[in-house]
């Protein structure tokens, strides 16, 4: 009956779980420290270049940027923690002892999978209550080049507006009413749906019932010519209120808030396929932690004296990193509308779940 039990030994299960957690969070701490140090070397000069910014702004940047690094590299840490732990146990013949005691490969790996389920649950809570709000604050701060941020409701990013047949894009919209400012503006002029010219400029302001774009350059499609910098008038009668609805930023919204925003965009007739894929991925993304013990299990099985432990570790690492590549590719296809949002978010998880189980069954044999 012991061979049919999920945890034949509670002591062994606690030992495996604690060892696994220690390895995972040790790797995560190392990655966060190294990557944040490198990121600060790149960003600190931009932050301190703003008059009035000092050490407190550096600390603020660290506080808002660290959750992004943690969320991005936690699954990598679970993978590397699995490989380090199982390879070490294999080298010390602990895996051999467990199998000699009658434990199967599934029973050996069960404490790691259960622990990974707990990590996945905590990751979802962390992403929803810590990552989303700090990402929104950091993006708003970066939108004004680390200067003083106006009220959070006064900044919108990546706004598209249709003016007749022309498409107007503003990377950042600051303020409201007549004092509204558009930054990094691009005007795609079209005739009967065909692009005729592209005008770009850094700043546009509302003046005389229209918009004035300073230092603008225009690329004309017909003769492939680019004009020199000049002032351009556009959007006559295009009220500032038209720029108050921004594109959805899934990373800056929690699970429930993103669902509400998708429903609002859908009611307004806007395409939401990419946002739908991102919403589903808020569920499937944290579950990547569950896959890592399965994909990395190949490092723990096989005789260490055969001299192939390093090869097994490399194979396990390759399987894990391949999952992240496939997951990002599927999500990109979902954003483009090439894949159904549900398929884009969940197909990589189930594909590699089957692959990981196949690896484990082969290890059992």
Secondary structure as a PSIPRED ss2 file (coil, helix, strand):
# PSIPRED VFORMAT (PSIPRED V4.0)

   1 X C   1.000  0.000  0.000
   2 X H   0.000  1.000  0.000
   3 X H   0.000  1.000  0.000
   4 X H   0.000  1.000  0.000
   5 X C   1.000  0.000  0.000
   6 X C   1.000  0.000  0.000
   7 X C   1.000  0.000  0.000
   8 X C   1.000  0.000  0.000
   9 X C   1.000  0.000  0.000
  10 X H   0.000  1.000  0.000
  11 X H   0.000  1.000  0.000
  12 X H   0.000  1.000  0.000
  13 X H   0.000  1.000  0.000
  14 X H   0.000  1.000  0.000
  15 X H   0.000  1.000  0.000
  16 X H   0.000  1.000  0.000
  17 X H   0.000  1.000  0.000
  18 X H   0.000  1.000  0.000
  19 X H   0.000  1.000  0.000
  20 X H   0.000  1.000  0.000
  21 X H   0.000  1.000  0.000
  22 X H   0.000  1.000  0.000
  23 X H   0.000  1.000  0.000
  24 X H   0.000  1.000  0.000
  25 X H   0.000  1.000  0.000
  26 X H   0.000  1.000  0.000
  27 X H   0.000  1.000  0.000
  28 X H   0.000  1.000  0.000
  29 X H   0.000  1.000  0.000
  30 X H   0.000  1.000  0.000
  31 X H   0.000  1.000  0.000
  32 X H   0.000  1.000  0.000
  33 X H   0.000  1.000  0.000
  34 X H   0.000  1.000  0.000
  35 X H   0.000  1.000  0.000
  36 X H   0.000  1.000  0.000
  37 X H   0.000  1.000  0.000
  38 X H   0.000  1.000  0.000
  39 X H   0.000  1.000  0.000
  40 X H   0.000  1.000  0.000
  41 X H   0.000  1.000  0.000
  42 X H   0.000  1.000  0.000
  43 X H   0.000  1.000  0.000
  44 X H   0.000  1.000  0.000
  45 X H   0.000  1.000  0.000
  46 X H   0.000  1.000  0.000
  47 X H   0.000  1.000  0.000
  48 X H   0.000  1.000  0.000
  49 X C   1.000  0.000  0.000
  50 X C   1.000  0.000  0.000
  51 X C   1.000  0.000  0.000
  52 X C   1.000  0.000  0.000
  53 X C   1.000  0.000  0.000
  54 X C   1.000  0.000  0.000
  55 X H   0.000  1.000  0.000
  56 X H   0.000  1.000  0.000
  57 X H   0.000  1.000  0.000
  58 X H   0.000  1.000  0.000
  59 X H   0.000  1.000  0.000
  60 X H   0.000  1.000  0.000
  61 X H   0.000  1.000  0.000
  62 X H   0.000  1.000  0.000
  63 X H   0.000  1.000  0.000
  64 X H   0.000  1.000  0.000
  65 X H   0.000  1.000  0.000
  66 X H   0.000  1.000  0.000
  67 X H   0.000  1.000  0.000
  68 X H   0.000  1.000  0.000
  69 X H   0.000  1.000  0.000
  70 X H   0.000  1.000  0.000
  71 X H   0.000  1.000  0.000
  72 X H   0.000  1.000  0.000
  73 X H   0.000  1.000  0.000
  74 X H   0.000  1.000  0.000
  75 X H   0.000  1.000  0.000
  76 X H   0.000  1.000  0.000
  77 X H   0.000  1.000  0.000
  78 X H   0.000  1.000  0.000
  79 X H   0.000  1.000  0.000
  80 X H   0.000  1.000  0.000
  81 X H   0.000  1.000  0.000
  82 X H   0.000  1.000  0.000
  83 X H   0.000  1.000  0.000
  84 X H   0.000  1.000  0.000
  85 X H   0.000  1.000  0.000
  86 X H   0.000  1.000  0.000
  87 X H   0.000  1.000  0.000
  88 X H   0.000  1.000  0.000
  89 X H   0.000  1.000  0.000
  90 X H   0.000  1.000  0.000
  91 X H   0.000  1.000  0.000
  92 X C   1.000  0.000  0.000
  93 X C   1.000  0.000  0.000
  94 X H   0.000  1.000  0.000
  95 X H   0.000  1.000  0.000
  96 X H   0.000  1.000  0.000
  97 X H   0.000  1.000  0.000
  98 X H   0.000  1.000  0.000
  99 X H   0.000  1.000  0.000
 100 X H   0.000  1.000  0.000
 101 X C   1.000  0.000  0.000
 102 X C   1.000  0.000  0.000
 103 X C   1.000  0.000  0.000
 104 X C   1.000  0.000  0.000
 105 X H   0.000  1.000  0.000
 106 X H   0.000  1.000  0.000
 107 X H   0.000  1.000  0.000
 108 X H   0.000  1.000  0.000
 109 X H   0.000  1.000  0.000
 110 X H   0.000  1.000  0.000
 111 X H   0.000  1.000  0.000
 112 X H   0.000  1.000  0.000
 113 X H   0.000  1.000  0.000
 114 X H   0.000  1.000  0.000
 115 X H   0.000  1.000  0.000
 116 X H   0.000  1.000  0.000
 117 X H   0.000  1.000  0.000
 118 X H   0.000  1.000  0.000
 119 X H   0.000  1.000  0.000
 120 X H   0.000  1.000  0.000
 121 X H   0.000  1.000  0.000
 122 X H   0.000  1.000  0.000
 123 X H   0.000  1.000  0.000
 124 X H   0.000  1.000  0.000
 125 X H   0.000  1.000  0.000
 126 X H   0.000  1.000  0.000
 127 X H   0.000  1.000  0.000
 128 X H   0.000  1.000  0.000
 129 X H   0.000  1.000  0.000
 130 X H   0.000  1.000  0.000
 131 X H   0.000  1.000  0.000
 132 X H   0.000  1.000  0.000
 133 X H   0.000  1.000  0.000
 134 X H   0.000  1.000  0.000
 135 X H   0.000  1.000  0.000
 136 X H   0.000  1.000  0.000
 137 X H   0.000  1.000  0.000
 138 X H   0.000  1.000  0.000
 139 X H   0.000  1.000  0.000
 140 X H   0.000  1.000  0.000
 141 X H   0.000  1.000  0.000
 142 X H   0.000  1.000  0.000
 143 X H   0.000  1.000  0.000
 144 X C   1.000  0.000  0.000
 145 X C   1.000  0.000  0.000
 146 X C   1.000  0.000  0.000
 147 X C   1.000  0.000  0.000
 148 X C   1.000  0.000  0.000
 149 X C   1.000  0.000  0.000
 150 X C   1.000  0.000  0.000
 151 X C   1.000  0.000  0.000
 152 X H   0.000  1.000  0.000
 153 X H   0.000  1.000  0.000
 154 X H   0.000  1.000  0.000
 155 X E   0.000  0.000  1.000
 156 X E   0.000  0.000  1.000
 157 X E   0.000  0.000  1.000
 158 X E   0.000  0.000  1.000
 159 X E   0.000  0.000  1.000
 160 X E   0.000  0.000  1.000
 161 X E   0.000  0.000  1.000
 162 X E   0.000  0.000  1.000
 163 X E   0.000  0.000  1.000
 164 X C   1.000  0.000  0.000
 165 X C   1.000  0.000  0.000
 166 X E   0.000  0.000  1.000
 167 X E   0.000  0.000  1.000
 168 X E   0.000  0.000  1.000
 169 X E   0.000  0.000  1.000
 170 X E   0.000  0.000  1.000
 171 X E   0.000  0.000  1.000
 172 X E   0.000  0.000  1.000
 173 X E   0.000  0.000  1.000
 174 X E   0.000  0.000  1.000
 175 X C   1.000  0.000  0.000
 176 X C   1.000  0.000  0.000
 177 X H   0.000  1.000  0.000
 178 X H   0.000  1.000  0.000
 179 X H   0.000  1.000  0.000
 180 X C   1.000  0.000  0.000
 181 X E   0.000  0.000  1.000
 182 X E   0.000  0.000  1.000
 183 X E   0.000  0.000  1.000
 184 X E   0.000  0.000  1.000
 185 X E   0.000  0.000  1.000
 186 X E   0.000  0.000  1.000
 187 X E   0.000  0.000  1.000
 188 X E   0.000  0.000  1.000
 189 X E   0.000  0.000  1.000
 190 X E   0.000  0.000  1.000
 191 X E   0.000  0.000  1.000
 192 X C   1.000  0.000  0.000
 193 X C   1.000  0.000  0.000
 194 X E   0.000  0.000  1.000
 195 X E   0.000  0.000  1.000
 196 X E   0.000  0.000  1.000
 197 X E   0.000  0.000  1.000
 198 X E   0.000  0.000  1.000
 199 X E   0.000  0.000  1.000
 200 X E   0.000  0.000  1.000
 201 X E   0.000  0.000  1.000
 202 X E   0.000  0.000  1.000
 203 X E   0.000  0.000  1.000
 204 X E   0.000  0.000  1.000
 205 X E   0.000  0.000  1.000
 206 X E   0.000  0.000  1.000
 207 X E   0.000  0.000  1.000
 208 X C   1.000  0.000  0.000
 209 X C   1.000  0.000  0.000
 210 X E   0.000  0.000  1.000
 211 X E   0.000  0.000  1.000
 212 X E   0.000  0.000  1.000
 213 X E   0.000  0.000  1.000
 214 X E   0.000  0.000  1.000
 215 X E   0.000  0.000  1.000
 216 X E   0.000  0.000  1.000
 217 X E   0.000  0.000  1.000
 218 X E   0.000  0.000  1.000
 219 X E   0.000  0.000  1.000
 220 X E   0.000  0.000  1.000
 221 X C   1.000  0.000  0.000
 222 X C   1.000  0.000  0.000
 223 X C   1.000  0.000  0.000
 224 X C   1.000  0.000  0.000
 225 X E   0.000  0.000  1.000
 226 X E   0.000  0.000  1.000
 227 X C   1.000  0.000  0.000
 228 X C   1.000  0.000  0.000
 229 X C   1.000  0.000  0.000
 230 X E   0.000  0.000  1.000
 231 X E   0.000  0.000  1.000
 232 X E   0.000  0.000  1.000
 233 X E   0.000  0.000  1.000
 234 X E   0.000  0.000  1.000
 235 X C   1.000  0.000  0.000
 236 X C   1.000  0.000  0.000
 237 X C   1.000  0.000  0.000
 238 X C   1.000  0.000  0.000
 239 X C   1.000  0.000  0.000
 240 X H   0.000  1.000  0.000
 241 X H   0.000  1.000  0.000
 242 X H   0.000  1.000  0.000
 243 X H   0.000  1.000  0.000
 244 X C   1.000  0.000  0.000
 245 X C   1.000  0.000  0.000
 246 X C   1.000  0.000  0.000
 247 X C   1.000  0.000  0.000
 248 X C   1.000  0.000  0.000
 249 X C   1.000  0.000  0.000
 250 X H   0.000  1.000  0.000
 251 X H   0.000  1.000  0.000
 252 X H   0.000  1.000  0.000
 253 X C   1.000  0.000  0.000
 254 X C   1.000  0.000  0.000
 255 X H   0.000  1.000  0.000
 256 X H   0.000  1.000  0.000
 257 X H   0.000  1.000  0.000
 258 X H   0.000  1.000  0.000
 259 X H   0.000  1.000  0.000
 260 X H   0.000  1.000  0.000
 261 X H   0.000  1.000  0.000
 262 X H   0.000  1.000  0.000
 263 X H   0.000  1.000  0.000
 264 X H   0.000  1.000  0.000
 265 X H   0.000  1.000  0.000
 266 X H   0.000  1.000  0.000
 267 X H   0.000  1.000  0.000
 268 X C   1.000  0.000  0.000
 269 X C   1.000  0.000  0.000
 270 X C   1.000  0.000  0.000
 271 X C   1.000  0.000  0.000
 272 X C   1.000  0.000  0.000
 273 X H   0.000  1.000  0.000
 274 X H   0.000  1.000  0.000
 275 X H   0.000  1.000  0.000
 276 X H   0.000  1.000  0.000
 277 X H   0.000  1.000  0.000
 278 X H   0.000  1.000  0.000
 279 X H   0.000  1.000  0.000
 280 X H   0.000  1.000  0.000
 281 X H   0.000  1.000  0.000
 282 X H   0.000  1.000  0.000
 283 X H   0.000  1.000  0.000
 284 X H   0.000  1.000  0.000
 285 X C   1.000  0.000  0.000
 286 X C   1.000  0.000  0.000
 287 X C   1.000  0.000  0.000
 288 X H   0.000  1.000  0.000
 289 X H   0.000  1.000  0.000
 290 X H   0.000  1.000  0.000
 291 X H   0.000  1.000  0.000
 292 X H   0.000  1.000  0.000
 293 X H   0.000  1.000  0.000
 294 X H   0.000  1.000  0.000
 295 X H   0.000  1.000  0.000
 296 X H   0.000  1.000  0.000
 297 X H   0.000  1.000  0.000
 298 X H   0.000  1.000  0.000
 299 X H   0.000  1.000  0.000
 300 X H   0.000  1.000  0.000
 301 X C   1.000  0.000  0.000
 302 X C   1.000  0.000  0.000
 303 X C   1.000  0.000  0.000
 304 X H   0.000  1.000  0.000
 305 X H   0.000  1.000  0.000
 306 X H   0.000  1.000  0.000
 307 X C   1.000  0.000  0.000
 308 X C   1.000  0.000  0.000
 309 X H   0.000  1.000  0.000
 310 X H   0.000  1.000  0.000
 311 X H   0.000  1.000  0.000
 312 X H   0.000  1.000  0.000
 313 X H   0.000  1.000  0.000
 314 X H   0.000  1.000  0.000
 315 X H   0.000  1.000  0.000
 316 X H   0.000  1.000  0.000
 317 X H   0.000  1.000  0.000
 318 X H   0.000  1.000  0.000
 319 X H   0.000  1.000  0.000
 320 X H   0.000  1.000  0.000
 321 X H   0.000  1.000  0.000
 322 X H   0.000  1.000  0.000
 323 X H   0.000  1.000  0.000
 324 X H   0.000  1.000  0.000
 325 X H   0.000  1.000  0.000
 326 X H   0.000  1.000  0.000
 327 X H   0.000  1.000  0.000
 328 X H   0.000  1.000  0.000
 329 X H   0.000  1.000  0.000
 330 X H   0.000  1.000  0.000
 331 X H   0.000  1.000  0.000
 332 X H   0.000  1.000  0.000
 333 X H   0.000  1.000  0.000
 334 X H   0.000  1.000  0.000
 335 X H   0.000  1.000  0.000
 336 X H   0.000  1.000  0.000
 337 X C   1.000  0.000  0.000
 338 X C   1.000  0.000  0.000
 339 X C   1.000  0.000  0.000
 340 X C   1.000  0.000  0.000
 341 X H   0.000  1.000  0.000
 342 X H   0.000  1.000  0.000
 343 X H   0.000  1.000  0.000
 344 X H   0.000  1.000  0.000
 345 X H   0.000  1.000  0.000
 346 X H   0.000  1.000  0.000
 347 X H   0.000  1.000  0.000
 348 X H   0.000  1.000  0.000
 349 X H   0.000  1.000  0.000
 350 X H   0.000  1.000  0.000
 351 X H   0.000  1.000  0.000
 352 X H   0.000  1.000  0.000
 353 X H   0.000  1.000  0.000
 354 X H   0.000  1.000  0.000
 355 X H   0.000  1.000  0.000
 356 X H   0.000  1.000  0.000
 357 X H   0.000  1.000  0.000
 358 X H   0.000  1.000  0.000
 359 X H   0.000  1.000  0.000
 360 X H   0.000  1.000  0.000
 361 X H   0.000  1.000  0.000
 362 X H   0.000  1.000  0.000
 363 X H   0.000  1.000  0.000
 364 X H   0.000  1.000  0.000
 365 X C   1.000  0.000  0.000
